[in-house]
Amino acid sequence: MPRPWKPTEPSRVYRHLRAVFGDPSKRGVDARRRRSREFDADTVPYGRGREPRGLGDVVGSLANELGWTEPLARSELFVDWPSVVGEELAKHSTPVTIDDGALVIRCDSTAWATQLRLMRASVTTTIAERHPEAGVESIRVSGPDVPTWKRGPRTVQGRGPRDTYG
């Protein structure tokens, strides 16, 4: 079943910039006059609300306005992975993607994947506390990629080898 089309970040930015700069009613002299009347009377220099803002505040408000908070929170989760699960487990596991609220994690071996599955509740709680805007609701853990034994010159009917690579 094909997945529904979701607008990507560049298309959202383009639509936002087109809405702000492409609309002639927002560019003309009359539009500037209308906007100047909408402001409070106390927008004089050195008036209330005219204090300089820090760079972090400006970038944070821009990210909120453009809808970048969730992708930024997800990338922050991926960078912060060692402090979420611990240094030892982070050496053997890697967060791959977040798909429909499920964090997909790939592990080096099936033993590390089992360890991470046992810690699933505490890891989910830690993510919800530290990175709530990432949108992680559940965790999917997978082991290493193994070669297939289904094709080739020496294939045999039946189950084949199990868990020989972890």
N, C-alpha and C positions, 0 to 999 in steps of 0.2 A: 504494500500500500504506500503510495507516495506521501511524503511528509508535506504538511502545509507550508506555504512560503512564509518565511519570517523576514521582516525588514532587517537588513544588516546595518551595522553602525555607520558605514559611509553613506548609505542611502538616507538614514535618519539625519545625519549632519547636513547633507545636501538639502533635504526638505526644510530643515530648520533655517539654514542660511537663505534659502529662496524665500521663505516666509518673512524673514526679517529684512533682507535687502532687495528682494525682487518685487515687492508690492509697492506700486507707485504712490499709494496713499500714505505710505510711511516715509517717503523720501522728500516730498516737496516742502516748500516754505510754509504752506498752510498747515501741513502735518506737524512741523516743528512748533508752530504757534499753538496748535491745539495741545500738543504734549507739554509745552511750557505752562499752559494754564492748569494742566492736571496736577502739577507739582504743588507742594505746600508753599505757603508764603515765606517760610523760614528757610528757603534754600539759598540764602545769601552766603557769600564766602565767610568762612569761619562760623557758620551757623550750625545748629544742631543737625546731626546726621552727615556732616561733611568731613568727619575725621578720616584720615587715611586708613585703609584696610591692609592687613598683611597679605603676602603672596599666597599663603596657605588658604586664607579665607576666600580670596578671589578664585583660585583654582578649584576649591571645593564647591563654591556656588556655581561655577561654570560646569563642573562635572554633574551637579544636580540638575542644572537646567538642560543639559544635553542628554541626560539619561545614561551617564557613564558610571554610575555608582556601582551597579552590579558587576560589570566586567572588571572594574578596578578592584573590587572586593574579592573576586575570584582569583585574580592574579596575585593579590596580597596573600591569600590563603596558600597558593602554590609556593610562594617564596617563604612563607612562615611554616611550612610543613614540618621541619625538624622540631620546632618548639611545640607543635600540636601533638605529635605522636612520640617524640623522644628521638635522640640522636641515633641510637642503635637501630631502631625500626625504620627511621628515615633513610638510613644507608641502604636498606634492602627493599624499600617500597617507593613508588613514584606516583603522585596523583597525575592522571592522564587528562581527564576532562570532566566537566559537569554537564550531564545530559538529563534534561527534564527533572532537575532537582536531585539527581543521584550522582554522587561523586564516584567516579570510576578510578580504581587504584590498581596498578600493576605491581606485582611482587617478584623478587628474584627466584623464589622457590615456593613450593607448595607449603612447606613448613612455616615460612614467614606469612604466607597468605592465611593460613589457619590461625596463626597468632593474631593477625590483624582482625580476622573475623571474630575472635573471642573478645577483642577490645572494641568492637563496633559501637556499643552503647556509649562508652566513655569518650571515644573519639568524636562521635556525633554531638555529644553534649559540649565538648570543648570547642568544636567548630561553631556551634550555635551561640556560645558565649563570646568568643573572640571575633568571629566574622559573621555576624547575623545577616549582613546585606549580601553575602555570597549566594544565598538561596539553596543551601544544601539541606535536604530533608532525609536522605538515606545514603548508604554507602554500599557500593558493589566492589568486591575484591576478586581479582583474577590472578592466577598463577602465571608462570612463565609460558611463553609460546613454545610449543613442542612440534617437531616435524610430524607430518602425517604418515601413517603406514598403510593408507588406503590404496595408493597407486605405486606402480613400479614393477620391475621384472620379478621380484621375489615376494609378492603379496600372497597371503594365505587367508582363507575364509576364517572368520571367527573374531574374537575380541581383540587379539593382539596384545602388545605390552601395555602395562599400566604403570603410571607414576614412576618411570625410570629416569626422569630428568630433573627431579627435585629433591 
